[in-house]
Amino acid sequence: AGRQQLYRQLTEDGIDPTWITKQWKTRGDEKVRISHRAMSGQTQYGHVPFNAPGGIKMQNPGDSSMGAGPALIARCRCRAFYKIAPATSE
């Protein structure tokens, strides 16, 4: 959640929001819940929420601000990895 706030502040200070991406990562072990395994590797722009199964949105692992309940957030060990890089044209 702290990283999400940092990147929100960067965009408020003028960083192009399309330069910031985040990727959902699980621990990759047998304890990872099915819903989070389905989200593993999902990449979004920093300001765009992740899409959890069932249409639920989450800004980052553990986020309940958009309606995610305990089945998605309790004891979650996932992380969001952020990257800042200018968009490239091809």
C-alpha positions, 0 to 999 in steps of 0.5 A, spaced: 500 500 500 505 504 501 508 503 494 501 504 491 501 511 495 508 513 492 507 512 485 500 516 486 504 522 489 509 521 483 503 522 478 501 528 481 508 531 481 508 530 473 510 523 472 507 520 466 502 514 469 503 510 463 511 510 465 509 506 471 507 499 471 506 494 477 506 486 476 502 481 481 507 476 484 505 470 488 510 466 492 509 460 487 508 455 493 503 450 494 500 455 499 498 460 494 490 460 493 487 459 487 484 466 486 491 469 487 495 464 482 490 466 477 492 473 478 500 471 478 504 475 472 498 480 471 501 487 469 497 493 470 499 501 469 500 503 476 493 507 477 489 501 474 487 496 479 488 488 478 483 484 476 481 478 481 477 473 479 469 474 480 470 481 477 473 484 484 478 490 483 484 491 487 490 496 487 495 492 490 495 485 494 491 486 501 487 492 498 480 492 500 478 499 498 475 496 492 470 491 495 475 485 496 473 481 502 477 476 507 477 471 502 482 475 497 486 479 503 486 475 509 494 472 510 495 474 503 503 473 502 503 476 494 507 482 492 506 488 487 512 489 483 513 496 481 517 499 475 518 506 472 520 506 465 518 511 459 513 508 454 517 506 448 514 506 441 515 501 436 
